[in-house]
């Protein structure tokens, strides 16, 4: 296990840096992802590539780290109207906060759309590989990505 984790760490860190460009935050997410890999290695079914499965684990860890940092950055006793705009006040320097916020909003009502959308549009994985990773037919993945883009587009335009 130690040899595997050492071998995949650079790739995992790069994936985490795609979501969390601030190195310290990405390293925290990478560590969380490697712990998840060790704990969940038995859930990889062997149908898809291991690196694709690793990619999903790393993206989820980075998003989880982002949520944690966001909670820590905003005092709970501050009224919502007084909170700083997260698009201009970043606790994670350089992060696409507009995209992360859009995915958080989308996940509340359509959680099944977020993972395929991120894997396709942020990480550029092919549709067939995404279908294998999320365990749904290719046509369903294409529809989920199309629907996710349609819902996310207005949220991203609102921040421009």
Protein Blocks (a to p, Z undefined) as FASTA:
>chain_A
ZZmmmmmmmmmmmmmmmmmmplklmmmmmmmmmmmmmmmmmmpgolacfklmmmmmmmmm
mmmmmmmmmmmmpcfkbcfklpccfklmcfbghiafklmmmmmmmmmmmmmlmmmmmmmm
mnopafklmmmmnopafklmmmmmmmmmmmmmmmmmmmZZ
